[in-house]
Structure formats: C-alpha cells, structure tokens
Amino acid sequence: KSEKYFRKFIGSVEFINKIPRWCLWLKDADPSDVKSMPNVLKRIEEVKKFRLNSTAAPTVKSAQTPSLFFYISQPDNDYLVIPETSSERRNYIPIGYESSLTIPSNALYLIPNADFYVFGVMCSAMHMAWTRTVCGRLKSDYRYSGSIVYNNFPWPESPSEKNIKLVEDKAQGVLDARKEFPGSSLADLYDPLTMPPKLVKAHDELDRAVDLCYRSQPFPNETKRIEFLFELYEKYTAGMFK
C-alpha cells in the first residue's frame, strides 16, 4: 500500500555515482491512507521523536509535521541538477536533468525549467573556468553554490538567435552521447581516464558554440577566458557598489 509513496531520492553522491536511494514522500498524502500503514506510522513517529530531541528550535517546531521533509525544494516540473560537491579531477562538473518525481536533497543546486541553452552554457568550458576560479572548496573538491558561483556568473551579453540555437543543438549532442552508455554513471563518463571519445567530442563542440555567444574569436587558454569573464562582470556590475 505504501508503494505509491516511494520516490527516488538523490544527493550529490547518488546523482554522480548512479546510486539507487529511496524515500517516503508523504506530502499531500491522505491521512486515512497513512494511518492504515503501521510501518509508515512507525517511521513518522521516530521522526517526531528525533526532532523533539533536537536543540535547534526550527527542528523542534518541525516535529508538528513529522510526515514532511524538514526542507522542501521540490520543483513542479523537471529540473536541472548541479552537485554542490564534486571532484576537481573532472574537466566538467556533471550536470543533468531530473524528473519532478525525483526528490533532491539539499546537497544539490536546482534550476527549474532550464532549457537546453542554459544547460549548454552551464556545461561549458566558460562556466567551468568561472567555477574553478570563484567556487569554494571542500578539501580540494569543487563546492558549487548559487550565491557565489551561479548568481555572479557573467552570461553572454547579447548572443544571436543563431548562436543560441547552436548551443541548444550541441547541448543535445552532449545528452545524446551520454545516452550511448546507459550502464555508466556520470562519475564514469566524466572521469578524465574513462571519458568516452564521443562525449569528449560533444563537449568540445559545445564549448566552441558557447564561446561564439561571447565573441567570434576563440579563447586560446583558460587564463584568457577568466580575463574576459571578469571584464564582463565588471561591465555588468559597474555602478552597483558606489
């Protein structure tokens, strides 16, 4: 009877490593339904006890709704997932789409309703250059955040419709290349030693498409990317801090 209340649950580790994990999602569940499931009721009771024993006032207050997650960020539509922590060994942070039926933990950064242009730019060498420069670190791993990395990222100023369409097409190419290896996790696909040549090629093409949204000349190295991005950031923020 509880089967319909089980949902796939992911944090950064589960998302990157393709680890199956499940949770009971009782938001909007019929109380009579819940009451008829003794093992589910036992779980809810344990949650209530745990929260009441907390020294944090918000946690104690959440004991009033023990059938709900303490923090709910569930989008109504499919969403883009960015792991908050990932290995610095990778040339790209593994980013991907998840169904609205999948429950994310607070170890993920979410972008609801993200189109292929957003996905493409987020997966690009430009975004990675910015991330490596400004993100926090957990030991040496990337520590992605919305407030520091995403919200300050200088997006292309005025890309043409043609170049936006090109990014969308190449972003689809990255997703298509991933699909050719259904048995591999994102950790497998983005390990520099095991990244499939088809996926490497798809990312190279995406990088070139995103670069064209910034300027017509190619970027010879990451230093030039960073210089360009910070100049653009200064332009966007001019006068904001006077």
C-alpha positions as CSV (number, residue, x, y, z in Angstrom):
1,K,0.0,0.0,0.0
2,S,2.9,2.3,0.6
3,E,4.4,1.7,-2.8
4,K,2.9,4.8,-4.4
5,Y,4.5,7.0,-1.8
6,F,8.1,5.9,-2.5
7,R,10.2,8.3,-4.6
8,K,13.7,8.2,-6.0
9,F,15.9,10.3,-3.7
10,I,19.2,11.9,-4.8
11,G,22.0,13.9,-3.3
12,S,25.3,14.8,-5.0
13,V,26.8,11.3,-4.4
14,E,23.7,9.5,-5.6
15,F,23.4,11.7,-8.7
16,I,27.0,11.4,-9.8
17,N,27.5,7.7,-9.0
18,K,24.1,6.4,-10.1
19,I,23.4,5.0,-6.6
20,P,19.7,4.0,-6.1
21,R,18.2,5.5,-3.0
22,W,14.5,6.0,-2.0
23,C,12.4,7.9,0.4
24,L,8.8,8.1,1.6
25,W,7.3,11.2,0.1
26,L,4.1,11.9,2.1
27,K,3.4,15.4,1.0
28,D,-0.4,15.6,0.3
29,A,-0.9,12.0,1.4
30,D,-4.4,11.1,2.6
31,P,-4.3,10.8,6.4
32,S,-6.5,7.8,6.4
33,D,-4.1,6.1,4.0
34,V,-1.1,6.9,6.2
35,K,-3.0,5.7,9.3
36,S,-3.6,2.3,7.7
37,M,0.1,1.6,7.2
38,P,1.7,0.7,10.6
39,N,5.3,0.6,9.4
40,V,4.9,4.1,7.8
41,L,3.4,5.4,11.0
42,K,6.3,4.0,13.0
43,R,8.7,5.9,10.7
44,I,6.8,9.1,11.2
45,E,6.8,8.6,15.0
46,E,10.5,8.1,15.0
47,V,11.0,11.3,13.0
48,K,8.8,13.2,15.5
49,K,10.9,11.9,18.5
50,F,14.1,12.8,16.8
51,R,13.0,16.3,16.0
52,L,11.6,16.9,19.5
53,N,15.0,15.9,21.0
54,S,16.9,18.5,18.9
55,T,18.5,21.6,20.5
56,A,17.6,23.6,17.4
57,A,14.3,25.5,17.7
58,P,13.3,25.2,13.9
59,T,13.8,21.4,14.1
60,V,11.7,21.1,17.2
61,K,9.0,23.2,15.5
62,S,9.1,20.8,12.5
63,A,8.0,18.0,14.8
64,Q,4.5,19.3,14.3
65,T,4.7,18.0,10.7
66,P,6.7,14.8,11.1
67,S,5.5,13.2,7.9
68,L,7.1,16.0,5.8
69,F,10.7,16.7,5.0
70,F,12.2,19.5,7.1
71,Y,13.3,21.3,3.9
72,I,11.2,21.0,0.7
73,S,12.6,22.4,-2.5
74,Q,10.7,20.1,-4.9
75,P,10.0,21.8,-8.3
76,D,6.7,21.1,-10.0
77,N,8.5,20.4,-13.4
78,D,11.7,18.7,-14.5
79,Y,14.8,20.5,-13.3
80,L,18.5,20.8,-13.9
81,V,20.8,19.4,-11.2
82,I,24.2,20.7,-10.2
83,P,26.0,18.8,-7.4
84,E,27.2,21.1,-4.7
85,T,30.3,19.0,-4.2
86,S,32.3,17.2,-7.0
87,S,35.8,16.1,-7.8
88,E,38.3,18.7,-9.1
89,R,39.8,15.9,-11.3
90,R,36.9,16.3,-13.8
91,N,37.1,18.8,-16.6
92,Y,33.4,19.4,-16.3
93,I,31.0,19.2,-13.3
94,P,28.4,16.5,-14.1
95,I,25.2,18.4,-14.6
96,G,21.9,16.9,-15.8
97,Y,18.2,16.8,-15.8
98,E,16.0,15.1,-13.3
99,S,12.3,14.3,-13.2
100,S,9.9,16.3,-11.0
101,L,9.1,12.9,-9.4
102,T,12.7,12.6,-8.1
103,I,13.3,14.2,-4.6
104,P,16.5,16.2,-4.3
105,S,18.5,16.6,-1.1
106,N,20.0,19.9,0.0
107,A,23.3,18.6,-1.5
108,L,22.1,19.7,-4.9
109,Y,21.6,23.1,-6.6
110,L,18.5,23.1,-8.7
111,I,17.4,25.2,-11.7
112,P,13.8,24.6,-12.5
113,N,12.5,24.9,-16.1
114,A,16.1,25.1,-17.5
115,D,16.2,24.9,-21.3
116,F,19.0,23.4,-23.4
117,Y,20.7,26.8,-23.8
118,V,21.0,27.1,-20.0
119,F,22.2,23.5,-19.8
120,G,24.7,24.1,-22.6
121,V,26.2,27.2,-21.0
122,M,26.4,25.5,-17.6
123,C,28.2,22.5,-19.1
124,S,30.7,24.7,-21.0
125,A,34.4,25.5,-20.5
126,M,33.4,29.1,-19.9
127,H,31.3,28.2,-16.9
128,M,33.9,25.8,-15.7
129,A,36.6,28.4,-15.9
130,W,34.5,30.7,-13.8
131,T,33.6,27.9,-11.3
132,R,37.2,26.9,-10.8
133,T,38.2,30.5,-10.0
134,V,35.4,31.6,-7.7
135,C,33.9,28.5,-6.1
136,G,34.5,27.3,-2.6
137,R,36.4,24.1,-1.9
138,L,35.8,21.1,0.3
139,K,39.4,19.9,0.7
140,S,40.2,20.3,-3.0
141,D,36.8,19.4,-4.5
142,Y,34.6,22.0,-6.1
143,R,32.0,23.4,-3.8
144,Y,29.3,24.9,-6.0
145,S,26.9,27.5,-4.7
146,G,24.1,29.6,-6.1
147,S,25.1,32.8,-4.3
148,I,28.8,32.8,-5.2
149,V,29.1,30.9,-8.5
150,Y,25.8,30.9,-10.3
151,N,24.3,34.3,-9.4
152,N,27.6,36.1,-10.3
153,F,28.3,34.2,-13.5
154,P,28.6,36.6,-16.5
155,W,26.3,35.1,-19.1
156,P,26.8,36.1,-22.7
157,E,25.8,39.7,-23.2
158,S,23.7,39.5,-26.4
159,P,24.0,36.2,-28.2
160,S,22.3,35.9,-31.6
161,E,19.4,33.6,-32.1
162,K,21.6,31.6,-34.4
163,N,24.3,31.1,-31.8
164,I,21.7,30.3,-29.1
165,K,20.3,27.6,-31.4
166,L,23.8,26.3,-32.0
167,V,24.3,25.9,-28.2
168,E,21.0,24.1,-27.9
169,D,21.9,21.7,-30.6
170,K,25.3,21.0,-29.2
171,A,23.8,20.6,-25.7
172,Q,21.5,17.9,-27.1
173,G,24.6,16.3,-28.6
174,V,26.1,16.0,-25.1
175,L,23.0,14.4,-23.8
176,D,22.9,12.0,-26.8
177,A,26.5,11.0,-26.2
178,R,25.7,10.2,-22.6
179,K,22.8,8.0,-23.6
180,E,25.0,5.8,-25.6
181,F,26.5,4.5,-22.3
182,P,23.4,3.6,-20.2
183,G,25.3,1.4,-17.9
184,S,27.8,4.1,-16.9
185,S,27.4,6.6,-14.1
186,L,28.3,10.3,-14.5
187,A,31.3,9.5,-12.4
188,D,32.4,7.0,-15.1
189,L,31.5,9.3,-18.0
190,Y,33.4,12.3,-16.6
191,D,36.5,10.6,-15.2
192,P,39.4,12.0,-17.3
193,L,40.7,8.5,-17.8
194,T,37.4,6.9,-18.9
195,M,35.5,9.7,-20.6
196,P,34.3,8.3,-23.9
197,P,35.8,10.0,-27.0
198,K,32.2,10.6,-28.3
199,L,31.4,12.6,-25.2
200,V,34.8,14.5,-25.3
201,K,34.0,15.5,-28.9
202,A,30.4,16.5,-28.0
203,H,31.8,18.8,-25.2
204,D,34.4,20.3,-27.5
205,E,31.7,21.2,-30.0
206,L,29.5,22.6,-27.2
207,D,32.5,24.7,-25.9
208,R,33.0,26.2,-29.3
209,A,29.3,27.0,-29.6
210,V,29.2,28.7,-26.2
211,D,32.4,30.6,-27.0
212,L,30.7,32.1,-30.0
213,C,28.0,33.5,-27.8
214,Y,30.7,35.6,-26.0
215,R,32.8,36.6,-29.0
216,S,33.8,35.5,-32.5
217,Q,37.5,34.9,-31.7
218,P,38.4,31.6,-29.9
219,F,39.9,31.6,-26.4
220,P,43.4,30.2,-26.6
221,N,43.5,29.2,-22.9
222,E,41.7,29.3,-19.6
223,T,43.5,32.5,-18.4
224,K,42.1,34.4,-21.4
225,R,38.6,33.0,-20.6
226,I,38.9,34.3,-17.0
227,E,40.2,37.7,-18.1
228,F,37.2,38.1,-20.4
229,L,34.7,36.9,-17.9
230,F,35.9,39.3,-15.2
231,E,35.9,42.2,-17.7
232,L,32.3,41.3,-18.5
233,Y,31.5,41.0,-14.8
234,E,32.9,44.5,-14.2
235,K,30.8,45.8,-17.0
236,Y,27.6,44.2,-15.7
237,T,28.2,45.5,-12.1
238,A,29.6,49.0,-12.9
239,G,28.0,51.5,-10.6
240,M,26.3,48.9,-8.4
241,F,28.7,49.3,-5.4
242,K,29.1,53.1,-5.3
